[in-house]
Amino acid sequence: MSEIEFEIDGKLVFANQGDSIISIADREGIDVPRFCYHKKLSVAANCRMCLVDVEGVPKAQPACSTPVANGMKIHTRNDKAKSAQKAVMEFLLINHPLDCPICDQGGECELQDVAMEYGTDVSKFNLGKRIVADKGIGALIQTDMTRCIHCTRCVRFGAEVAGIVEMGGTGRGEGVKIEPFLTEGIQSELSGNMIDVCPVGALTSKPFRYEARTWQMNAVETIARHDLVGSNIYTQTYRGRVKRVVARDNELVNETWISDRDRFSYEGLNHESRALHPKIKKNNKWQETSWEIALDFAISGLKKNAQNADQLGVLASKNSTLEEYYLMQKLARGFGSENIDYRLDKANLSIGNTMLSNITLAEMESTDHALIVNSYLRLEQPMINHRIRKATLNGASVNTINNKKFDFNYQTDLEILSSPQKTLLMLQSILKSLHERTKTTVPKYLSKITVDDSQNKIADDLIAAERPVIILGEHVNSNISSSDIASIISEIAALANAKIANLSLNGNSLSAEKVGFKPSNNGKNAISMFTENTKAFLLMDVDFNYDFIDPKLAADTFNNDDVFVISLNSFEDEITLMNSDVILPLAGFYESSGTHINFDGVAQSFSASVKGPGDSKPGWKIIKVLADILELKGFEYTDSTQVADDALSMSSANNNDLVENNIKETDDSKVAVHWQYSPYAIDGITRKAKALQETPIGKMNDAFISLATAKELKLSEGDLYHGVPVSINETVAEGCVFVHTYQSRKG
């Protein structure tokens, strides 16, 4: 693109042909007022606040929509420009309410800031101001639409970024209103970003309403840990409590957006079930005690029950920090046990190397074809889905293979329904088709596999693409053939020259993989620990209701009188009390320092935003003290950064190669059940966040069954399937029950 030369406020600058005046002004540090313009949204040019004077043009021009030209002379601060800007400001304030003292936007309001420079203390308008009745748009966003200045940022965000057109303008002239199209309110998993883009107090955070003023709060840079991206955020705190979470710009990670899960989950920190003090169970009765007594009780019980090192099992959730994983595995191995695992939700725990991703977040945007397997990407990894959506806007195509059809926020070319027990066979057919099309030798184990037109199309699309990616989602975790599926996908990717994005490793799983937080060849995995005489458990942030692939098997083990359970947990609900012998109160999200390794393999460390409530302590400190009491060597740490340094210096425990699996036939005569939790029920803090649970996504609660499968199971519409209402429709594969719910698994 050719470079041009022009003047702005008397300064000679260079730019590319077609660049807008406002983008150049921002680059040069020249302040041009604006309301409708946003660097990540299309140009609307409807607020007119950015009017500037271009020599030779009679009228002031909007800087956001006017491209620079060679030899152009622009003035942003002369009398003509300032007069135009002040006139626009006067019109904007005609109907704006004077309620700054009670507006949550006060102190960070763009209108307030611009009015200080361009407004006046006298208005020529003396008629009554208009009033706009509010329409509720859900549990997350508070509306005060009388304050709206019709910048349409929220409308454009929904259409262009969230991919769901939920807000729009109605009426004309003074009667224009920005309002939702649906009475159900906003449905998007990214809706909270509308709060950030709103330049006035028309859209504010409902959970934060009237909680504190912006100048009263401290802002702490930290990382959101609910998914693989590790979005960069600020936690805003007041008097030792997290009051609000907002996005922090990082183009390589989350750009300027965050998901609603990252934004509103902080509410769970203040839940009534928080574990505040150490507790021990004596004679089947719980009693609060000091840390010293609780730790001694824990170690005594561990030594008594795990007289053989192989009788100790160490389990952690996928939300633990790198430091916690590192010290937990170090403690277990120092004790002599290899019974270590974080893969609590996986049905197949075959020993072998993990298939890791070989594509970056930035590369996701430039892919020209994506094959999504076993994933509702939009809800499970919203910020990665955002990258795929950007790719589709640039022309990329998308095919899916899922147990159920999902509402993606972009066009999909081909959606194949495949029940869990047939997914492996489906992928084998695609692999065979690829071999035939690339004229390579078909492996013997594929000789009897048949191929249909849809599988040929998937193979053709992969071959035709220049930059294809295969995305494997977290639904595969509950598939007994998950290891074989990963192996087949590796073969497909190699043959099609495609990249792989393994999103079954959700949460902070990459940190667990980094430090080898799973058993070696002679250790027990999570399932084996429940069936092979494990007598003592050390659990890190484990939710007994939600984290296990087989919660009944886990509960039967933990409830055994011969088993001793030490639970490091932030919450103490009824089932935690039932299944534990010691509860050591754990500092939760934002209450502890730590490290999260994201999808790109980048280790992002963070500090505590607030102190944990009561006697709760950071997990790494608790583990260190337990190790000290056990007199284990190598735990001489005084700071979490020292732990992180040691952990990051380890050689990665896995590589990108999978052990060769012997492909086994699966029994497709039985009905398979896939239990998928709502994205707002994936960890303890989100499950305790009231506002998130009141959203349509948080209320997901259906067992989807095809008509044929419903007849086989003798179920009717509205019946309960393990406590979840049955919904009979043809969006789900035959031979499969797809349960999408916030409820814990029953039966």
Residue pairs with C-beta under 8 A, 6 or more apart in sequence:
1 16
1 17
1 18
2 16
2 17
3 14
3 15
3 16
3 17
4 14
4 15
4 16
4 17
4 68
4 69
4 70
5 12
5 13
5 14
5 70
5 71
6 12
6 13
6 15
6 68
6 69
6 70
6 71
6 72
6 73
6 74
7 13
7 72
7 73
7 74
8 21
8 24
8 25
8 28
8 30
8 74
8 76
9 30
9 74
9 75
9 76
9 77
11 28
13 24
13 28
15 24
15 68
17 67
17 68
18 67
19 67
19 68
20 43
20 63
20 64
20 65
20 66
20 67
20 68
21 32
21 52
21 54
21 61
21 63
21 64
21 66
21 67
21 68
21 74
22 32
22 34
22 37
22 50
22 63
22 64
23 39
24 68
25 31
25 32
25 63
25 76
26 32
26 39
30 76
31 76
32 50
32 52
32 63
32 76
33 49
33 50
33 85
33 114
33 117
33 118
34 47
34 49
34 50
34 63
34 64
35 47
35 49
35 92
35 110
35 111
35 114
35 149
35 151
35 199
36 44
36 45
36 46
36 47
36 49
36 64
36 151
36 152
36 153
37 43
37 44
37 47
37 50
37 64
38 153
38 156
38 197
39 256
40 161
40 255
40 256
40 257
41 153
41 156
41 157
41 160
41 161
41 197
42 156
42 160
43 64
43 65
44 64
44 151
44 152
44 156
45 62
45 64
45 65
46 150
46 151
46 152
47 88
47 92
47 149
47 150
47 151
48 62
48 84
48 88
49 85
49 88
49 89
49 92
49 114
50 62
50 63
50 64
50 85
51 60
51 61
51 62
51 63
51 81
51 84
51 85
51 88
52 60
52 61
52 62
52 63
52 66
52 74
52 75
52 76
52 81
53 60
53 61
53 74
53 75
53 76
53 78
53 80
53 81
53 84
54 60
54 61
54 66
54 72
54 73
54 74
54 75
55 72
55 73
55 74
55 75
56 73
60 80
60 81
60 84
63 76
68 74
75 81
82 118
85 118
86 118
86 119
86 120
88 118
89 114
89 115
89 118
89 119
90 119
90 120
90 123
90 124
92 111
92 149
93 115
93 119
93 123
94 123
94 125
94 129
95 129
95 130
95 146
95 174
96 111
96 129
96 147
96 149
96 200
97 129
97 146
97 147
99 147
99 201
100 106
100 109
100 112
102 210
103 109
103 144
103 147
103 201
103 204
104 142
104 201
104 204
104 205
104 208
104 209
104 210
105 112
105 147
105 198
105 200
105 201
105 204
106 112
106 201
106 213
106 214
107 213
107 214
107 215
108 214
109 199
109 200
109 201
110 199
110 200
111 149
111 199
111 200
129 146
130 146
130 174
131 146
132 145
132 146
132 148
132 177
133 145
134 143
134 144
134 145
135 143
135 145
135 179
135 180
136 143
136 185
137 143
137 167
137 180
137 185
137 186
138 185
138 186
138 191
138 206
138 694
138 695
138 696
139 185
139 206
139 691
139 692
139 694
139 695
140 186
140 191
140 192
140 205
140 206
140 207
140 260
140 264
140 691
140 692
140 695
141 186
141 191
141 192
141 194
141 195
141 203
141 204
141 205
141 206
142 203
142 204
142 205
142 206
142 209
143 202
143 203
144 201
144 202
144 204
145 177
145 178
145 179
145 202
147 200
147 201
147 202
148 177
148 178
148 200
148 202
149 199
149 200
149 202
150 169
150 176
150 178
151 198
151 199
152 169
152 178
153 194
153 197
153 198
153 199
154 167
154 178
154 194
154 197
154 198
154 203
155 165
155 167
155 168
155 169
155 178
157 193
157 194
157 197
158 164
158 165
158 166
158 167
158 188
158 194
159 165
161 190
161 193
161 257
161 386
162 188
162 189
162 190
162 191
162 193
162 409
163 188
163 389
163 409
163 410
164 187
164 188
164 409
165 181
166 180
166 181
166 182
166 186
166 187
166 188
166 191
167 178
167 179
167 180
167 181
167 186
167 194
168 178
168 179
168 181
169 176
169 177
169 178
170 176
170 177
170 179
171 177
178 202
180 186
184 696
185 696
186 194
187 696
187 697
188 260
188 409
189 259
189 260
189 261
189 378
189 379
189 382
189 679
189 697
190 257
190 258
190 259
190 260
190 382
190 386
191 260
192 205
192 258
192 259
192 260
192 263
192 264
193 247
193 257
193 258
194 203
195 203
195 204
195 205
196 246
196 247
196 256
198 204
205 244
205 264
206 691
207 264
207 267
207 690
207 691
208 243
208 244
211 238
211 243
211 244
212 236
212 238
212 243
212 244
214 236
216 238
217 236
217 237
217 238
217 243
217 244
218 236
218 237
218 238
219 234
219 235
219 236
220 234
220 235
220 236
220 237
220 607
220 609
221 232
221 233
221 234
221 248
221 606
221 607
222 233
222 234
222 235
222 590
222 606
222 607
222 609
223 230
223 231
223 232
223 233
223 596
223 604
223 605
223 606
224 230
224 231
224 232
224 233
224 245
224 258
224 259
224 261
224 262
225 319
225 321
225 507
225 508
225 589
225 596
226 259
226 261
226 262
226 265
226 319
226 507
226 682
226 683
226 686
227 259
227 261
227 262
227 380
227 381
227 382
227 383
227 384
227 506
227 507
228 381
228 384
228 503
228 505
228 506
228 507
228 509
228 510
228 598
228 599
229 253
229 254
229 361
229 381
229 383
229 384
229 598
229 599
230 253
230 596
230 597
230 598
230 599
230 602
230 604
231 247
231 250
231 253
231 254
231 257
231 258
231 259
231 262
231 383
232 247
232 248
232 249
232 250
232 253
232 254
232 604
233 245
233 246
233 247
233 248
233 258
233 262
233 263
234 245
234 246
234 247
234 248
235 242
235 244
235 245
235 266
235 590
235 609
235 610
236 242
236 243
236 244
236 245
236 246
237 243
237 609
237 610
240 610
240 611
241 269
241 270
241 610
242 266
242 269
242 590
242 609
242 610
244 266
245 258
245 262
245 263
245 264
245 265
245 266
246 258
246 263
247 254
247 256
247 257
247 258
247 263
249 255
249 256
252 361
252 362
252 600
252 602
253 361
253 598
253 600
253 602
253 604
254 383
257 383
257 386
258 383
259 382
259 383
260 692
260 695
260 697
261 382
261 679
261 680
261 682
261 686
261 692
264 689
264 691
264 692
265 589
265 680
265 685
265 686
265 689
265 692
266 589
266 590
266 685
266 689
267 688
267 689
267 690
267 691
267 692
268 588
268 684
268 685
268 686
268 687
268 688
268 689
269 588
269 589
269 590
269 591
269 613
269 685
271 571
271 688
273 571
273 572
273 573
273 688
274 570
274 571
274 572
274 585
274 588
274 613
274 614
274 616
275 569
275 570
275 571
275 572
275 583
275 585
275 586
275 614
275 616
276 585
276 613
276 614
276 615
276 616
277 288
277 289
277 585
277 614
277 615
278 288
278 289
278 290
278 291
278 293
278 294
278 295
278 582
278 583
278 584
278 585
278 615
279 286
279 287
279 288
279 289
279 294
279 572
279 582
279 583
280 286
280 287
280 289
280 293
280 294
280 297
280 298
280 581
280 582
280 583
281 287
281 580
281 581
281 582
286 577
289 297
291 584
291 615
291 617
294 582
294 584
295 584
295 625
295 626
295 629
296 629
297 582
298 566
298 582
298 584
298 626
299 626
299 629
299 630
301 536
301 564
301 566
301 581
301 582
302 312
302 536
302 538
302 564
302 566
304 564
305 311
305 535
305 536
305 562
305 563
305 564
306 312
306 335
306 337
306 535
306 536
306 564
307 535
309 335
309 336
309 337
310 336
310 337
310 339
310 524
311 337
311 533
311 534
311 535
311 536
312 332
312 335
312 337
312 339
312 534
312 535
312 536
312 537
312 538
313 337
313 339
313 524
313 529
313 534
313 536
313 537
313 538
314 328
314 329
314 331
314 332
314 337
314 339
314 340
314 341
314 537
314 538
314 539
314 540
315 340
315 341
315 342
315 344
315 526
315 529
315 537
315 538
315 539
315 540
315 542
316 324
316 325
316 328
316 342
316 512
316 517
316 539
316 540
316 541
316 542
317 342
317 344
317 507
317 540
317 541
317 542
317 543
317 547
317 683
318 342
318 344
318 345
318 506
318 507
318 508
318 509
318 512
318 683
319 507
319 508
319 541
319 589
319 683
319 684
320 328
320 342
320 508
320 511
320 512
320 540
320 541
320 619
321 508
321 511
321 592
321 594
321 595
321 596
321 619
321 620
322 508
322 511
322 514
322 515
322 594
322 595
322 596
322 597
322 603
322 644
322 647
322 648
323 593
323 594
323 595
323 619
323 620
323 640
323 643
323 644
323 647
324 540
324 541
324 594
324 619
324 620
324 623
325 342
325 508
325 511
325 512
325 514
325 515
325 517
325 647
326 515
326 643
326 646
326 647
326 650
327 620
327 623
327 624
327 627
327 635
327 643
328 340
328 517
328 538
328 540
328 623
329 340
329 515
329 516
329 517
330 627
330 632
330 634
330 635
331 538
331 623
331 626
331 627
331 630
331 632
331 635
332 338
332 339
332 340
332 538
333 340
334 627
334 630
334 632
334 633
334 634
335 630
335 632
337 523
338 519
338 520
338 522
338 523
338 524
339 519
339 523
339 524
339 528
339 529
339 534
340 517
340 518
340 519
340 523
341 349
341 517
341 518
341 519
341 524
341 525
341 526
341 529
342 509
342 512
342 517
342 518
343 349
343 477
343 518
343 525
343 526
344 526
344 542
344 547
344 548
344 549
345 477
345 478
345 547
345 548
345 549
346 477
346 478
346 482
346 526
346 549
347 477
347 478
347 479
347 480
347 482
347 549
348 479
348 480
348 481
348 482
348 483
349 525
349 526
349 527
349 528
350 483
350 659
350 661
351 519
351 521
351 525
351 659
352 483
352 658
352 659
352 661
353 654
353 655
353 656
353 657
353 658
353 659
354 502
354 505
354 513
354 654
354 658
355 472
355 486
355 489
355 490
355 500
355 502
355 656
355 658
356 500
356 502
356 505
356 513
356 654
356 655
356 656
357 499
357 500
357 501
357 502
357 503
357 599
358 499
358 500
358 656
359 367
359 469
359 499
359 500
359 501
360 599
360 600
361 384
361 387
361 599
361 600
363 467
363 469
363 499
364 384
364 387
364 388
364 391
364 469
364 501
365 387
365 390
365 391
365 394
366 391
366 394
366 467
367 388
367 391
367 396
367 465
367 467
367 468
367 469
367 499
368 391
368 395
368 396
368 397
368 465
368 466
368 467
368 468
369 396
369 397
369 398
369 399
369 461
369 462
369 464
369 465
369 467
369 468
369 469
370 388
370 391
370 396
370 397
370 398
370 399
370 468
370 469
370 470
370 471
371 398
371 399
371 400
371 401
371 458
371 461
371 462
371 468
371 469
371 470
371 471
371 498
372 398
372 399
372 400
372 401
372 402
372 471
372 473
373 400
373 401
373 402
373 423
373 427
373 470
373 471
373 472
373 473
373 476
373 485
373 489
374 401
374 402
374 403
374 423
374 472
374 473
374 474
374 475
374 476
374 479
374 485
374 504
375 381
375 402
375 471
375 472
375 473
375 474
375 475
375 503
376 402
376 404
376 406
376 473
376 475
376 676
377 384
377 385
377 388
377 408
377 471
377 473
377 503
378 385
378 406
378 407
378 408
378 409
379 678
379 679
379 697
380 473
380 474
380 503
380 506
380 679
381 473
381 503
381 506
382 679
384 501
384 503
384 599
385 408
385 409
388 396
388 398
388 410
388 471
389 409
389 410
392 398
392 410
392 411
393 410
397 413
397 461
397 465
398 408
398 410
398 411
398 412
398 413
399 412
399 413
399 414
399 415
399 416
399 457
399 458
399 461
400 406
400 408
400 412
400 414
400 415
400 416
401 416
401 418
401 423
401 426
401 427
401 458
402 415
402 416
402 417
402 418
402 475
403 417
403 418
403 419
403 420
403 423
403 475
403 672
403 674
403 732
403 733
403 736
403 738
404 417
404 704
404 731
404 732
404 733
404 736
404 738
404 740
405 415
405 417
405 731
405 732
413 461
414 454
414 457
414 458
414 461
416 426
416 454
416 458
417 731
417 732
417 733
417 734
418 426
418 733
419 668
419 672
419 733
419 734
419 735
419 736
420 475
420 478
420 479
420 481
420 672
420 674
420 736
421 481
421 666
421 667
421 668
421 670
421 672
421 735
422 666
422 668
422 733
422 735
423 476
423 479
423 481
423 485
424 479
424 481
424 484
424 485
424 488
424 663
424 666
425 449
425 666
425 668
426 455
427 485
427 488
427 489
427 492
428 446
428 449
428 488
428 663
429 449
429 450
429 451
429 452
429 455
430 451
430 455
430 458
430 459
430 492
431 446
431 488
431 491
431 492
431 495
432 442
432 446
432 449
432 451
433 451
433 455
433 456
433 458
433 459
434 459
434 462
434 463
434 492
434 495
434 496
435 441
435 442
435 443
435 446
435 495
436 442
436 451
437 456
437 459
437 460
437 463
438 463
438 495
440 495
445 663
459 496
461 468
462 468
462 470
462 492
462 496
462 498
463 496
465 496
465 498
467 499
468 496
468 497
468 498
468 499
469 498
469 499
469 500
469 501
470 489
470 492
470 493
470 496
470 498
470 499
470 500
470 501
471 501
471 503
472 485
472 486
472 489
472 500
472 501
472 502
472 503
472 504
473 503
473 504
474 503
474 504
474 506
475 674
475 676
476 482
476 485
476 486
476 504
477 504
477 549
478 549
478 674
478 675
479 485
480 666
481 664
481 666
482 504
483 658
483 661
484 661
484 663
484 664
486 502
486 658
487 658
487 660
487 661
489 500
490 500
490 657
490 658
492 498
493 499
493 500
501 599
505 513
506 682
507 682
507 683
508 596
508 597
510 597
510 598
510 599
510 601
511 517
511 595
511 596
511 597
511 647
512 518
513 652
513 653
513 654
514 597
514 647
514 648
514 650
514 652
514 653
515 647
515 650
515 653
516 650
516 653
518 525
518 653
519 525
524 532
524 534
526 548
527 549
527 550
527 553
529 537
529 557
530 550
530 553
530 554
530 556
530 557
531 553
534 557
534 563
535 562
535 563
535 564
536 563
536 564
536 565
536 566
537 558
537 563
537 564
537 565
537 566
538 566
538 568
538 626
539 565
539 566
539 567
539 568
539 569
539 580
540 568
540 586
540 619
540 623
541 568
541 569
541 570
541 586
541 619
541 684
542 567
542 569
543 571
543 576
543 683
543 684
543 687
544 551
544 554
544 555
544 558
544 575
544 576
544 578
544 579
545 551
545 573
545 575
545 744
545 745
546 677
546 681
546 682
546 687
546 744
546 745
548 554
551 744
551 745
552 747
554 579
555 575
555 579
557 563
558 565
558 579
558 580
559 578
559 579
564 581
565 579
565 580
565 581
565 582
566 580
566 581
566 582
566 584
567 576
567 579
567 580
567 582
567 583
567 584
568 584
568 586
568 619
568 622
568 623
569 576
569 580
569 583
569 584
569 585
569 586
569 684
570 585
570 586
570 587
570 588
570 616
570 684
570 685
571 684
571 688
572 583
576 583
577 583
584 617
584 622
585 612
585 614
585 615
585 616
585 617
586 612
586 616
586 617
586 618
586 619
586 622
587 608
587 611
587 612
587 616
587 617
587 618
587 619
588 612
588 616
588 684
588 685
589 685
590 608
590 609
590 610
591 608
591 609
591 610
591 611
591 612
591 613
591 616
591 618
592 608
592 612
592 618
592 619
592 620
592 640
593 605
593 606
593 607
593 608
593 618
593 640
593 641
594 605
594 606
594 618
594 620
594 640
594 644
595 603
595 604
595 605
595 606
595 644
595 647
595 648
596 603
596 604
596 606
597 603
597 604
598 604
603 644
603 648
605 641
605 644
608 618
612 618
618 640
620 637
620 640
620 643
624 635
624 637
627 635
628 635
637 643
668 735
670 735
671 709
671 712
671 713
671 735
671 736
671 737
672 735
672 736
672 737
673 736
673 737
673 739
674 736
674 737
674 738
674 739
675 739
675 741
675 745
676 738
676 739
676 740
676 741
677 741
677 742
678 697
678 698
678 699
678 700
678 740
678 741
678 742
679 686
679 697
680 686
680 687
680 689
680 692
680 693
680 695
680 697
680 698
680 742
681 687
681 698
681 741
681 742
686 692
687 693
687 742
692 698
693 699
693 742
698 742
699 742
700 740
700 741
700 742
701 724
701 725
701 740
701 741
701 742
701 743
702 724
702 725
702 726
702 727
702 739
702 740
702 741
703 721
703 722
703 724
703 725
703 726
703 727
703 737
703 738
703 739
703 741
704 727
704 729
704 731
704 732
704 737
704 738
704 739
704 740
705 713
705 715
705 721
705 726
705 727
705 728
705 732
705 736
705 737
705 738
706 728
706 729
706 730
706 732
706 733
706 734
706 736
707 728
707 730
708 734
709 732
709 734
709 735
709 736
709 737
710 716
710 726
710 728
713 721
713 737
715 721
715 726
715 728
716 726
716 728
717 726
717 727
717 728
718 725
718 726
719 725
719 726
720 726
721 737
721 739
722 739
722 745
722 746
722 747
723 743
723 746
723 747
724 739
724 741
724 743
732 738
